Amino acid sequence: MFKFFKSVGHEMKKVTWPTAKQNRRDTTTVIVTSVLFALFLGALDWSFSTLTQMTF
């Protein structure tokens, strides 16, 4: 068990961690994309809801 955790520690030292600037950029990208998809899907939902409730 100790060997496993020692191995994990060695591997974690090899990881190239993103900078704070990269993290902010990536987080902003995810949030903006999520909001845009939510607006798009909300508009589709509203459109189909309106269309199905129309009486001809």
MOQUI-V126687 format. One line per field, one symbol per residue. ss: DSSP state (H for helix, E for strand, L for the rest). phi: phi as a letter, one per 20 degrees, with the letter a starting at -180 (. if undefined). burial: 1 if it has 24 or more other ideal C-beta (glycine too) atoms within 12 Angstrom, else 0. Layout:
BEGIN
ss->???
phi->???
burial->???
END
This chain:
BEGIN
ss->LHHHHHHHHHHHHHLLLLLHHHHHHHHHHHHHHHHHHHHHHHHHHHHHHHHHHLLL
phi->.fffffffgffffefeefffffffffffffffffffffffffffffffffffefde
burial->00000000000000000000000000000000000000000000000000000000
END
